[in-house]
Amino acid sequence: RDYLQVGFYTEVFFRERGVRFIAISNNIDSQNRDSTEFAPFLNIMAEWYARDTSRKIKTVLHAKGNSGKHLTNTALYGYRKSPDDKNLWLIDEEAAAIVRRIFQMTIDGKGPFQIAKALTNEKVMCPSLYISIRDGGRYTPASAAEPYTWGDATVKNILARPEYMGCTVNFRTHKNFYKDKKREKRSQEEWAVFDGTQEAIVDAETWRTAQKCRKVTRRKNSTGTPNPLTGLVYCADCGSRMYNHMGTLAWKYDSQKEEFVRLVREAAELQSAEAFKTQKSQLAQSQKRYMELDY
């Protein structure tokens, strides 16, 4: 379907290497020069046919996508296709329970890696293998060898899907040319979103809360647990998000309370002394300036 590549091989590459090229259906034999006169035109028509077919398929998919129907071949993890209507997704309760749990664990402060590790330890079947077995399809050897291995990328992909709120999202990616192998991502403004196309697994408030929690970095303290106020407390001066840090002083408070109190008092006194010194200097400068202006 690429007339430039075909022309290069038939006119240059094969000839230089002494290869005889025969196309039975087109009645072409490289040893008979008369039979190759129309070969370039046949190559151009073959590529035009592929281009025209791609354009027609693209038009059909755009019409289907703009009508609110799903463009994916398989239903998302947590859903299954209706036996009566392949464009309708029904909730798969077994997988939907895992999806709801992932969103709740995110709201509770767990990260994608922690969630994936917990599901792996509990031997929950990974989505790719689960969908393949449920739909009776073939699964990859990697999924078969490690059926309970969850990755943080899988958890992130589930959390980022608005479809779990009951909507359809089409045209996330596109190709600039029909020969391209790689698809490019579109911005969210270019997505086609249709609400209420299937029953929701999580409500809109839960989904949005999970997205907010994903943007917050939850650092563990010395006890191994993130502070519950992380992401909720902001600085009154600069407006930045504040984080809780617990280090050696927290340890000393548990083991050496008197030493901890003494260190805190010394730090407070030193800070107060420095603040008093700065304010005294500023007062002296202000008084000097006032005297200059008075005269």
C-alpha positions in Angstrom: 0.0 0.0 0.0 3.0 2.3 -0.1 3.8 3.1 -3.7 7.1 4.8 -2.9 8.5 1.7 -1.0 7.1 -0.7 -3.6 8.7 1.4 -6.4 12.0 1.4 -4.6 12.1 -2.4 -4.2 10.9 -3.2 -7.7 12.9 -0.6 -9.7 16.1 -0.3 -7.6 16.6 -2.9 -4.8 15.6 -6.1 -6.6 17.4 -5.1 -9.8 20.7 -4.3 -8.1 20.6 -7.7 -6.3 19.5 -9.7 -9.2 16.1 -10.7 -7.7 13.3 -11.6 -10.1 10.0 -10.1 -9.1 6.7 -11.7 -10.2 3.2 -10.5 -9.3 0.8 -13.1 -10.8 -2.5 -11.2 -10.1 -1.1 -8.1 -11.8 0.7 -10.0 -14.6 4.0 -8.4 -13.8 7.4 -10.1 -14.4 10.6 -8.0 -13.8 12.4 -9.9 -16.6 9.7 -8.7 -19.1 10.1 -4.9 -19.1 6.9 -4.4 -21.1 4.9 -5.9 -18.2 6.2 -3.4 -15.7 5.3 -0.2 -17.6 2.0 0.2 -15.7 3.4 -1.0 -12.3 3.8 2.5 -10.9 0.2 3.3 -11.7 -1.0 0.1 -10.1 1.0 1.0 -7.0 -0.5 4.4 -6.8 -4.1 3.0 -7.2 -3.4 0.5 -4.5 -2.3 3.2 -2.0 -5.3 5.4 -3.0 -7.6 2.4 -2.2 -6.0 2.0 1.2 -6.3 5.7 1.9 -9.9 5.8 0.8 -10.8 2.8 2.9 -9.1 4.4 6.0 -11.1 7.6 5.4 -14.4 5.8 5.2 -13.7 3.8 8.4 -12.7 7.0 10.2 -15.9 8.6 9.1 -18.0 5.7 10.5 -16.1 5.7 13.8 -16.5 9.4 14.2 -20.3 9.1 13.6 -20.5 6.3 16.1 -18.3 8.1 18.7 -20.3 11.4 18.4 -23.6 9.4 18.9 -22.4 8.5 22.4 -21.6 4.8 21.7 -18.5 3.2 23.1 -15.6 2.8 20.6 -13.7 0.2 22.6 -13.7 -3.5 21.7 -14.0 -4.6 25.3 -15.8 -3.2 28.3 -13.8 -1.4 31.0 -12.8 -3.4 34.1 -15.8 -3.3 36.3 -18.3 -3.5 33.4 -19.4 -6.2 30.9 -21.2 -5.9 27.6 -25.0 -6.6 27.6 -25.8 -9.8 25.8 -28.8 -8.0 24.1 -27.0 -4.8 23.2 -23.2 -4.8 22.7 -23.1 -1.0 23.0 -24.6 -1.1 26.5 -22.3 -1.7 29.5 -23.6 -3.5 32.6 -21.9 -3.6 36.0 -19.8 -6.6 36.7 -20.3 -6.8 40.4 -17.2 -8.9 41.2 -14.8 -6.4 39.4 -16.9 -3.4 40.4 -16.3 -4.2 44.1 -12.5 -4.0 43.5 -12.9 -0.7 41.6 -14.9 0.9 44.5 -12.3 -0.4 46.9 -9.5 1.2 44.9 -11.3 4.6 45.0 -11.9 4.3 48.8 -8.3 3.4 49.5 -7.2 6.4 47.5 -9.5 8.7 49.6 -8.1 7.0 52.8 -4.6 8.2 51.8 -3.2 5.2 50.0 -1.1 5.7 46.9 -1.2 3.6 43.7 1.8 1.6 44.7 0.4 0.8 48.1 -3.0 -0.2 46.6 -1.3 -2.4 44.0 0.8 -4.1 46.6 -2.3 -4.8 48.8 -4.3 -6.3 45.9 -1.3 -8.4 44.9 -0.8 -9.7 48.4 -4.5 -10.6 48.6 -4.3 -12.5 45.3 -6.9 -10.4 43.4 -6.7 -11.3 39.7 -5.3 -8.5 37.6 -7.8 -6.8 35.2 -6.2 -8.0 31.9 -6.4 -11.7 32.8 -9.8 -11.3 34.5 -11.4 -9.7 31.4 -9.8 -12.3 29.1 -11.1 -15.2 31.1 -14.5 -13.7 31.5 -14.9 -13.0 27.8 -13.4 -16.3 26.8 -10.5 -14.7 24.9 -6.8 -15.3 24.9 -4.5 -13.9 27.5 -0.8 -13.0 27.3 1.8 -15.3 28.8 2.8 -12.6 31.2 -0.7 -12.4 32.6 -0.9 -16.2 32.8 2.4 -16.5 34.7 1.6 -13.7 37.2 -2.2 -13.6 37.4 -2.3 -11.7 40.7 0.4 -9.1 40.0 -1.0 -5.5 40.0 1.1 -2.6 38.9 0.7 1.0 40.1 0.1 2.0 36.4 -3.0 -0.2 36.4 -4.3 1.5 39.5 -3.6 5.0 38.1 -5.5 4.1 34.9 -8.5 2.9 36.8 -8.6 6.1 39.0 -8.3 8.4 36.0 -11.3 6.9 34.1 -14.4 9.1 34.2 -16.4 6.2 32.8 -16.9 4.9 36.3 -19.2 7.8 36.9 -21.5 6.4 34.3 -20.4 8.3 31.2 -18.8 7.5 27.9 -15.5 9.2 26.8 -14.5 9.0 23.2 -11.6 10.4 21.0 -8.9 10.3 23.7 -6.3 9.6 21.0 -5.9 10.1 17.3 -3.6 9.4 14.3 -2.3 12.2 12.1 -2.0 9.9 9.1 -3.5 6.5 8.4 0.0 4.9 8.1 1.1 6.0 11.5 1.6 3.3 14.1 1.7 5.5 17.2 -1.4 7.3 18.5 -1.2 10.7 20.0 -3.2 11.8 23.0 -5.8 14.6 22.8 -6.3 17.2 25.4 -9.4 16.8 27.7 -11.1 19.7 25.9 -11.1 17.6 22.7 -12.7 14.6 24.3 -16.3 13.7 23.6 -18.1 13.0 26.9 -21.6 11.7 27.2 -23.2 11.4 30.7 -25.5 8.7 31.8 -24.7 6.1 29.2 -24.4 3.3 31.8 -24.9 2.8 35.5 -22.2 4.4 37.7 -19.9 2.3 39.8 -18.8 5.3 41.9 -20.6 8.6 42.3 -19.3 11.9 41.0 -18.3 13.2 44.4 -16.3 10.1 45.2 -14.5 10.3 41.8 -13.6 14.0 42.2 -12.5 13.5 45.8 -10.2 10.7 44.6 -8.7 13.0 41.9 -8.0 15.7 44.6 -6.3 13.1 46.8 -4.1 11.9 44.0 -2.7 15.4 43.6 -1.6 15.5 47.2 1.8 14.1 48.2 1.4 12.2 51.4 4.7 11.8 53.1 5.0 9.3 55.9 6.3 10.4 59.3 8.4 8.4 61.7 5.4 6.3 62.7 5.0 5.1 59.1 1.6 6.7 58.5 0.7 9.9 56.6 -0.8 12.8 58.6 -4.6 12.9 58.1 -4.4 16.7 57.7 -2.1 16.5 54.7 -3.5 18.5 51.8 -6.1 20.2 54.0 -3.9 22.8 55.8 -2.6 25.9 53.9 -0.1 28.6 54.9 -1.9 31.8 55.7 0.9 33.9 54.3 1.8 32.3 50.9 -1.2 30.0 50.4 1.0 27.0 49.8 0.0 23.5 51.0 1.6 22.6 54.3 3.1 19.2 55.3 3.8 17.6 58.6 7.4 16.7 59.4 8.4 14.5 62.3 12.0 13.8 62.9 14.4 13.5 65.8 12.5 15.8 68.1 9.5 13.6 68.0 11.6 10.6 69.0 13.1 12.6 71.9 9.7 13.5 73.1 8.7 9.9 73.4 12.0 8.8 75.1 13.3 11.9 76.8 10.5 14.3 77.5 12.5 16.7 79.7 15.3 17.0 77.1 12.7 17.6 74.4 11.1 20.4 76.5 14.5 22.0 77.1 15.4 22.0 73.4 12.1 23.5 72.4 12.5 26.3 75.0 16.0 27.1 74.0 14.9 27.2 70.3 12.0 29.5 71.3 14.2 31.8 73.4 16.8 32.1 70.6 14.1 32.9 68.1 12.6 35.5 70.4 16.0 37.1 71.0 16.8 37.3 67.3 13.3 38.8 66.6 13.8 41.4 69.4 17.2 42.3 68.0 15.8 42.8 64.6 12.9 44.9 65.8 15.3 47.0 68.0 17.5 47.7 65.0 14.4 48.6 62.8 13.2 51.0 65.6 16.5 52.7 65.8 16.6 53.3 62.0 13.0 54.6 62.1 13.8 57.0 64.9 16.8 58.3 63.0 14.8 58.8 59.9 12.1 60.6 61.9 14.7 63.0 63.3 16.1 63.7 59.8 12.6 64.5 58.5 11.7 66.7 61.5 14.7 69.0 60.9 
